[in-house]
Amino acid sequence: MHENDNYFTPDKCNDLSQIRDAIDNIDCQIIRLLKKRIEYTNAAHKFKKSEIEVRDPVRVSAVLDKIKINAIRADIDPALIEKLYLLIIPYCIEEQLKLWRAHYR
């Protein structure tokens, strides 16, 4: 059961291998979605006129606010999600800065 949505719900798993297969599947999905997110953040450099626009602290704050609200709605600890995004966002900004500098310098 890899890389598809055909896995049992946690309460329907009959053994540890089914649980682990489902977790592995979900991990693959998370990685694919993270890659897609990075592709979009990288593409954003084309629409920004300065390094300040790439860093955009107002946007960062808005994203953090949104993900915490979404975490609460999904019944997951917003502090955990914020910690994850505090790793993801700076990475994306640095990658976007590299592209912006190569494009505009």
Secondary structure as GFF3:
##gff-version 3
##sequence-region A 1 105
A	DSSP	three_ten_helix	10	12	.	.	.	ID=ss1
A	DSSP	alpha_helix	16	43	.	.	.	ID=ss2
A	DSSP	three_ten_helix	44	47	.	.	.	ID=ss3
A	DSSP	alpha_helix	51	55	.	.	.	ID=ss4
A	DSSP	alpha_helix	57	73	.	.	.	ID=ss5
A	DSSP	alpha_helix	78	104	.	.	.	ID=ss6
###
